[in-house]
Amino acid sequence: MKLLLFDVDQTLISTGGAGIRALNRAFQELFSVQNAMEGILPHGKTDPGIIREIFVARAMDSAGDGYPTSLEPILNSYLTYLREEVESSTSYKVLPGIMNFLNSMAGRSDVMIGLATGNVEAGARIKLERGHLNRHFAFGGFGSDSENRTQLVKRGAEVAAAISGRPFKPFDTFVIGDTPRDIEAGREAGFQTIGVATGKYSVPDLMNSGATVAIKNFELDRAQFLRTTRIE
């Protein structure tokens, strides 16, 4: 049996910047900070890590606002705005070949498919809901499990093993994502990695980060993906 652990943003879907807009609105509401995400690069990072980076970048504790001991208020505000931004996004899309691939895997007994994403789980579910993708991902590792990307990848594999009743061999576990951070986390967890160049990074970029293989997208390179994962 093979285990496929997918990143969300720019791997499965593009929200057209909904997450950035939602965080900007949350920081404006709670801390009166405008354009909080300006200069922050979110690619491959976890939601909690991004929020902490904003606090540091804006020097909010020195400004008298206080570095919060809990991220729950900001995450709750973010999730409220995220739903609005995803639903209203004019450029939301499921990325090429993803829907056909997931539909072709549905019901197979030799493949398990889950998530390994820096999104907190509620955020990932909101983002996938509009594309009707949640039904394909019953489990995963999320930014709400760990701020450390490697640890959340491991968590996704642990949940899969608990569901299936047996651990997956590292050779049969594939972490799929669009950033070098996805690749690095998968490698550090001891798994195979597949880069998908549907985001900021090219096929050479992803290969240089240590990917087992990198593809352009699931529409053009589906056959290569199936060969790499040995899914017949």
C-alpha positions in Angstrom: 0.0 0.0 0.0 1.2 3.5 -0.9 0.7 6.6 1.2 0.4 10.0 -0.5 0.5 13.1 1.7 -0.4 16.3 -0.2 0.3 20.0 0.6 -2.7 22.3 0.0 -1.9 25.7 -1.3 -0.5 25.8 -4.9 -0.3 22.0 -4.9 -4.0 21.1 -4.8 -5.6 24.5 -5.1 -5.0 28.2 -5.5 -7.2 30.5 -3.4 -6.0 33.6 -5.2 -4.5 35.1 -2.1 -7.4 34.5 0.2 -5.2 33.5 3.2 -3.1 36.6 2.9 -6.1 38.9 2.8 -7.7 37.0 5.7 -4.6 37.4 7.9 -4.4 41.1 7.0 -8.0 41.6 8.1 -7.5 39.6 11.3 -4.5 41.7 12.3 -6.3 44.9 11.4 -9.3 43.9 13.6 -7.4 42.7 16.6 -4.2 44.9 16.6 -5.0 47.8 14.2 -2.0 46.7 12.1 -2.5 47.4 8.4 -1.1 45.1 5.7 0.4 42.7 8.3 1.5 40.3 5.6 3.5 42.9 3.6 7.0 41.5 3.2 6.1 38.1 4.7 6.7 35.2 2.4 4.2 32.4 3.4 5.4 29.7 0.9 5.8 26.4 2.7 5.4 27.8 6.2 2.9 26.9 8.9 0.0 29.2 9.9 1.2 29.6 13.5 4.8 30.2 12.2 3.6 32.9 9.8 1.6 34.6 12.6 4.7 34.6 14.9 6.8 36.0 12.0 4.3 38.9 11.6 4.6 39.7 15.3 8.4 39.8 15.1 8.4 41.7 11.8 6.0 44.4 13.1 7.9 44.5 16.5 4.5 44.5 18.1 5.6 43.8 21.6 7.9 46.9 21.5 4.9 48.9 20.1 3.0 48.1 23.3 0.5 45.7 21.9 2.0 42.7 23.7 3.1 39.5 22.1 0.2 37.2 22.8 0.7 34.0 24.8 -2.0 32.3 22.8 -2.5 32.3 19.1 -6.1 31.2 19.4 -7.7 34.7 19.1 -5.8 35.6 16.0 -6.4 32.2 14.4 -10.2 32.4 15.2 -10.4 35.8 13.6 -8.3 34.6 10.6 -10.6 31.6 10.0 -13.7 33.8 10.0 -12.2 36.0 7.4 -10.7 33.1 5.5 -14.1 31.6 4.8 -15.3 35.0 3.4 -12.2 35.5 1.3 -12.2 31.9 -0.1 -15.9 32.2 -1.0 -15.5 35.5 -2.7 -12.2 34.9 -4.4 -12.5 35.5 -8.2 -9.4 33.4 -8.9 -9.9 30.4 -6.8 -9.1 27.2 -8.7 -8.4 23.5 -8.4 -5.0 23.0 -10.0 -4.6 21.2 -13.4 -5.2 17.4 -13.3 -5.8 17.3 -9.5 -9.5 16.5 -9.7 -9.1 13.7 -12.3 -6.2 12.2 -10.3 -8.1 12.2 -7.0 -11.2 10.7 -8.6 -9.1 8.0 -10.2 -7.7 7.0 -6.7 -11.1 7.0 -5.0 -12.1 3.6 -3.6 -8.7 2.0 -4.2 -7.5 -0.3 -1.5 -3.8 0.0 -2.3 -3.5 3.8 -1.9 -4.2 6.1 1.1 -4.3 9.8 0.5 -4.0 12.4 3.2 -2.7 15.9 3.8 0.6 17.3 5.0 0.0 21.1 5.2 1.1 24.1 7.2 -2.5 25.2 7.3 -4.3 24.7 10.6 -6.8 21.9 9.9 -9.9 24.2 10.0 -8.2 26.5 7.4 -7.3 23.6 5.2 -10.9 22.4 5.2 -12.2 25.8 4.4 -9.8 26.1 1.4 -10.6 22.7 0.1 -14.4 22.9 0.6 -15.0 25.3 -2.3 -13.3 22.8 -4.7 -15.2 19.9 -3.2 -12.0 18.2 -2.3 -12.4 17.4 1.4 -14.1 14.1 0.6 -10.7 12.8 -0.7 -8.8 13.7 2.5 -10.1 12.0 5.6 -6.9 12.6 7.6 -3.6 14.5 7.6 -0.9 16.4 9.5 -1.6 20.1 9.9 -0.1 23.3 11.2 -2.4 22.9 14.2 -0.6 19.7 15.0 2.9 21.3 15.0 4.6 24.5 13.9 7.4 22.3 12.7 6.8 21.1 9.1 8.7 17.8 9.5 6.7 16.9 12.6 3.4 17.6 11.0 4.4 15.4 8.1 5.3 12.6 10.5 1.9 13.2 12.2 0.1 12.6 8.9 1.9 9.3 8.4 1.1 8.3 12.0 -2.6 8.9 11.6 -2.6 7.0 8.3 -0.9 4.0 10.1 -3.5 4.1 12.9 -6.3 4.1 10.3 -4.8 1.3 8.2 -3.7 -0.7 11.2 -0.1 -0.9 10.1 2.8 1.5 9.5 3.8 2.5 6.0 7.3 1.9 4.8 9.3 5.1 4.1 9.8 3.8 0.5 6.0 3.7 0.0 5.3 7.1 1.6 5.3 10.2 -0.6 5.2 13.8 0.4 3.9 16.0 -2.4 4.2 19.8 -2.4 5.2 22.9 -4.4 7.9 24.4 -2.2 11.4 23.4 -1.0 10.0 23.4 2.5 7.6 20.6 1.6 10.5 18.6 0.1 12.9 19.3 3.0 10.2 18.2 5.6 9.5 15.0 3.7 13.1 14.1 3.4 13.8 14.9 7.1 10.8 12.6 8.0 12.5 9.9 5.9 10.0 9.7 3.1 10.0 10.0 -0.7 9.2 13.5 -2.0 7.6 14.8 -5.2 7.7 18.4 -6.1 4.9 20.0 -8.2 5.8 23.2 -10.0 2.4 24.8 -9.8 3.5 27.5 -7.4 6.4 29.9 -7.1 9.1 27.2 -7.7 10.2 25.6 -10.9 11.0 21.9 -11.6 14.8 22.6 -11.3 14.2 24.6 -8.1 12.4 21.6 -6.5 14.9 19.1 -7.8 17.7 21.2 -6.3 16.0 21.1 -3.0 16.3 17.3 -3.0 13.0 16.1 -4.4 12.9 12.4 -5.5 11.3 13.8 -8.6 9.5 17.0 -9.7 6.7 17.4 -12.2 5.1 20.4 -13.9 1.5 19.5 -12.9 -0.8 16.5 -12.6 -2.3 17.1 -16.0 0.9 17.1 -18.0 3.0 14.7 -15.9 0.5 12.3 -14.4 2.2 9.3 -16.0 5.6 10.3 -14.4 3.9 10.7 -11.0 2.4 7.2 -11.3 5.7 5.7 -12.3 7.5 7.4 -9.4 5.0 6.2 -6.8 4.7 2.8 -8.5 0.9 3.1 -8.6 -0.4 1.0 -11.5 
